Every structure is written in C-alpha cells, then in structure tokens.
C-alpha cells in the first residue's frame, strides 16, 4: 500500500475532503456559498498528471490555494496548500447538495512519532450536513484512540478492542473504511484521471503566513530526518 502523500509530497495530502458529487457540481455548490462572502479569488483550470498538479500549488501558504480534483468514480477530492493543512468546512456543501462528505486526515509522520507506518489519522463521515461518525488515532504525549457517533455498517468493532490504542486504527483500517464507501484514498491513480480537469481556486488576500517550500514543510515534520 502506498500513501498518496508518501515520499516527497507528504505534507500536501495530509488532509483531504471527499464530496460525493461530480466536480462541476461540487465546485458550483462551494462557489455559491463562498462568493456570497465576497472574498476575491480566481479559478484556474488544470489538465495534466497528479504530480504536476501538486507542484502547481507550491509553495505553501502564499497565495492560499484550494484544489478540487476529480476521481475515477465521481467523488471530488479537495485539499489546500496551507502548510497547516487547513481547509473549508465542506459540511456546508454536504448540506447544500444533500450528499455525503468524507474527511480524511492521514499523517505520514508527526515529527519523530510514527507507528504502524504512519503518525496517526482520522476519518469523518458527514451526510446531508451532519456529522455521523468519527474514528481517530492521534498522538498527544501518548496514542489516543477515539470514536464519535454510532458505528457504520461496514465497521469492524473488534478492531477497537486491541490491547494497545495505537493498533485500534491503522492505515489499513482507514483504507478499508474509505473503500467501503467508494474512496480509494491510498491509490494515487484514483485522482485526476487522464482527460479530466482539476481546478485551483486562488485567493487574493494576504494570509499573514510566510511562504514555505516543500522541503521546509518536510523538515518540520521530520520526514527528511
């Protein structure tokens, strides 16, 4: 299994939102909500391979860019070039479109912290604007496993009885749950199929954060140590 953020581009793919709608519908819904706030932005169409798209949105932070990417099966992936991996609350889009949104956080390495091949992660399921379920493993002085909401039909509760918290949610479990709803998160070929178009929304205001290169972001996470 290969992370889409594995290797060189790890920091860009730490947090990705998936909207269960074709890209033009997801984009329209987001823009109708966003532009009502009258914040200036420019939309750039992009055609090419996924790696070139990732290079297109560097450096981090300035200008702030939000990326919408088509996938092979109709879900739309969205992420930003914020070094802190911040992004919009797509629960608004979920409510507007009456559709599902899945938010995935997957940290390859958190400074020197890593177990089972990653530094922890979260999967959150939103439907019609309401959060239905969260499963999470994060490190804060120790590994902390948590859930919220009722288990979904495809979950395996036996995973959560593992003796050590770090083993109750792994990259393999995240992959299993994502694939159960049709998201092939860990497959880089899932994103931007040949002949499709991605869109980069660029903001025209100062973020008050310094531009950060990919190398600097990787070093901050201990990925080049």
C-alpha positions as CSV (number, residue, x, y, z in Angstrom):
1,X,0.0,0.0,0.0
2,X,1.4,3.4,-1.0
3,X,0.2,6.6,0.6
4,X,-0.7,9.3,-1.9
5,X,1.3,11.6,0.4
6,X,4.1,9.1,0.8
7,X,7.6,10.3,-0.1
8,X,8.2,13.8,-1.5
9,X,4.6,15.3,-1.4
10,X,3.6,14.0,2.1
11,X,2.6,17.4,3.6
12,X,0.1,18.3,0.7
13,X,-2.0,15.2,1.2
14,X,-2.3,15.1,5.0
15,X,-6.0,16.2,5.0
16,X,-8.4,15.6,2.1
17,X,-12.1,16.1,1.9
18,X,-14.2,14.0,-0.5
19,X,-17.5,15.2,-1.8
20,X,-19.9,12.6,-3.3
21,X,-20.7,14.7,-6.4
22,X,-19.1,15.3,-9.8
23,X,-16.5,18.1,-9.7
24,X,-18.6,20.7,-11.6
25,X,-21.5,20.2,-9.2
26,X,-19.2,20.3,-6.1
27,X,-17.4,23.4,-7.4
28,X,-20.7,25.2,-8.1
29,X,-22.1,24.5,-4.7
30,X,-18.9,25.6,-3.0
31,X,-18.6,28.8,-5.1
32,X,-22.3,29.8,-4.5
33,X,-21.6,29.6,-0.7
34,X,-18.1,31.1,-0.8
35,X,-18.6,34.0,-3.1
36,X,-21.6,35.2,-1.1
37,X,-18.9,36.3,1.4
38,X,-17.3,38.4,-1.4
39,X,-13.8,37.2,-0.9
40,X,-11.8,37.6,-4.1
41,X,-10.5,34.5,-5.8
42,X,-9.5,33.3,-9.2
43,X,-10.3,29.9,-10.7
44,X,-7.6,28.2,-12.8
45,X,-8.3,25.0,-14.8
46,X,-5.6,22.4,-14.8
47,X,-5.1,19.4,-17.0
48,X,-2.1,17.1,-16.6
49,X,-0.9,14.4,-14.2
50,X,-1.4,14.5,-10.5
51,X,2.2,15.1,-9.6
52,X,2.3,18.2,-11.8
53,X,-0.9,19.5,-10.1
54,X,0.8,19.1,-6.7
55,X,3.8,21.1,-7.9
56,X,1.4,23.7,-9.3
57,X,0.2,24.7,-5.8
58,X,3.5,25.1,-4.2
59,X,4.9,26.9,-2.2
60,X,2.6,26.5,0.8
61,X,0.5,29.4,2.2
62,X,1.1,32.2,-0.3
63,X,-1.0,32.5,-2.3
64,X,-3.6,30.4,-0.5
65,X,-5.0,27.8,-2.9
66,X,-7.9,25.4,-2.7
67,X,-7.7,22.5,-5.1
68,X,-10.7,20.4,-6.5
69,X,-9.7,17.2,-8.1
70,X,-11.9,14.7,-10.0
71,X,-11.5,11.0,-9.2
72,X,-12.2,7.8,-11.2
73,X,-15.6,7.2,-9.7
74,X,-17.4,10.5,-9.3
75,X,-16.2,11.6,-5.9
76,X,-14.5,15.0,-5.8
77,X,-11.4,15.4,-3.7
78,X,-10.5,18.8,-2.2
79,X,-7.4,20.0,-0.3
80,X,-5.4,23.2,0.2
81,X,-1.8,24.3,0.1
82,X,-2.0,25.5,3.7
83,X,1.1,24.3,5.5
84,X,-1.1,23.5,8.4
85,X,-3.5,21.6,6.1
86,X,-6.4,23.9,6.9
87,X,-9.4,23.9,4.7
88,X,-13.1,24.9,4.3
89,X,-15.8,23.1,6.2
90,X,-17.4,21.1,3.4
91,X,-20.3,20.2,5.7
92,X,-21.9,23.3,4.2
93,X,-21.6,21.7,0.7
94,X,-22.9,18.4,2.1
95,X,-26.0,20.2,3.3
96,X,-26.5,22.2,0.2
97,X,-26.2,19.2,-2.1
98,X,-27.8,16.8,0.2
99,X,-24.8,14.5,-0.2
100,X,-22.1,12.7,1.7
101,X,-18.7,14.2,2.5
102,X,-15.8,12.2,3.9
103,X,-12.9,14.0,5.6
104,X,-9.7,12.0,5.9
105,X,-6.6,13.0,7.8
106,X,-3.6,10.8,7.4
107,X,-0.2,11.9,8.8
108,X,2.8,10.1,7.4
109,X,5.0,11.2,10.3
110,X,4.5,13.6,13.1
111,X,8.0,14.8,13.9
112,X,9.6,11.7,15.4
113,X,6.3,10.0,16.1
114,X,5.2,7.1,13.9
115,X,3.6,3.7,14.4
116,X,2.2,1.1,12.0
117,X,3.6,3.1,9.2
118,X,2.0,6.5,10.0
119,X,1.7,9.3,12.5
120,X,-2.0,8.8,13.1
121,X,-5.2,9.9,11.3
122,X,-8.9,10.4,11.3
123,X,-11.9,9.6,9.1
124,X,-15.1,11.6,9.5
125,X,-18.4,10.8,7.7
126,X,-20.8,13.6,7.1
127,X,-24.2,13.2,5.5
128,X,-26.6,16.0,4.5
129,X,-24.6,18.4,6.5
130,X,-24.5,16.4,9.7
131,X,-21.5,14.5,11.2
132,X,-22.5,10.9,11.6
133,X,-19.3,9.2,12.6
134,X,-15.6,9.8,13.5
135,X,-12.8,7.3,14.1
136,X,-9.5,8.7,15.1
137,X,-6.0,7.9,16.3
138,X,-3.8,10.9,17.2
139,X,-0.6,11.4,19.3
140,X,-0.5,13.9,22.2
141,X,2.2,12.6,24.5
142,X,0.6,9.2,24.0
143,X,-1.5,7.5,21.4
144,X,-5.2,8.4,21.8
145,X,-7.9,6.4,20.0
146,X,-11.4,7.8,20.0
147,X,-14.7,7.4,18.2
148,X,-17.8,9.5,18.0
149,X,-21.3,8.6,16.7
150,X,-22.9,5.2,16.0
151,X,-20.8,2.6,14.2
152,X,-21.4,2.4,10.5
153,X,-22.5,-1.0,8.9
154,X,-19.1,-1.7,7.4
155,X,-17.0,-1.1,10.5
156,X,-15.3,-3.9,12.4
157,X,-15.8,-3.1,16.1
158,X,-13.3,-5.9,17.0
159,X,-10.5,-3.6,15.8
160,X,-11.3,-1.3,18.7
161,X,-10.6,-3.9,21.4
162,X,-6.9,-4.3,20.6
163,X,-4.8,-4.1,23.7
164,X,-2.8,-1.0,22.6
165,X,-4.6,2.1,21.4
166,X,-2.1,2.5,18.5
167,X,-3.4,-0.7,17.0
168,X,-7.1,0.1,17.1
169,X,-6.9,2.3,14.0
170,X,-4.2,1.8,11.4
171,X,-3.7,2.9,7.7
172,X,-5.1,-0.5,6.7
173,X,-8.3,0.1,8.7
174,X,-8.6,3.6,7.3
175,X,-8.2,2.2,3.8
176,X,-10.9,-0.4,4.5
177,X,-13.4,2.1,5.7
178,X,-12.7,4.6,2.9
179,X,-13.1,1.9,0.2
180,X,-16.3,0.7,1.8
181,X,-17.9,4.0,0.6
182,X,-16.0,4.0,-2.7
183,X,-13.0,6.2,-1.9
184,X,-9.6,4.8,-3.0
185,X,-7.6,7.2,-0.8
186,X,-4.3,5.4,-0.9
187,X,-4.2,5.0,-4.7
188,X,-2.5,7.9,-6.5
189,X,-4.1,6.8,-9.8
190,X,-7.5,7.4,-8.2
191,X,-7.0,11.2,-8.6
192,X,-7.2,13.2,-11.8
193,X,-7.9,10.5,-14.4
194,X,-6.5,11.2,-17.8
195,X,-8.5,13.6,-19.8
196,X,-10.2,15.2,-16.8
197,X,-9.8,18.7,-15.4
198,X,-8.9,19.9,-11.9
199,X,-9.5,23.4,-10.6
200,X,-7.3,25.6,-8.4
201,X,-9.0,28.4,-6.5
202,X,-6.5,31.1,-5.7
203,X,-7.2,33.8,-3.0
204,X,-6.2,37.4,-3.5
205,X,-5.6,38.4,0.1
206,X,-2.6,38.1,2.4
207,X,-2.6,35.1,4.7
208,X,-0.1,36.6,7.1
209,X,1.9,33.4,6.8
210,X,5.2,33.1,5.1
211,X,5.5,31.0,2.0
212,X,7.0,27.7,2.9
213,X,8.8,25.4,0.5
214,X,8.0,21.7,0.3
215,X,11.5,20.9,1.7
216,X,10.8,23.2,4.7
217,X,7.5,21.5,5.3
218,X,9.0,18.1,5.1
219,X,11.8,19.1,7.5
220,X,9.3,20.5,10.0
221,X,7.6,17.0,10.1
222,X,10.8,15.1,10.4
223,X,10.3,13.5,7.1
224,X,13.9,14.0,6.0
225,X,15.5,13.1,9.3
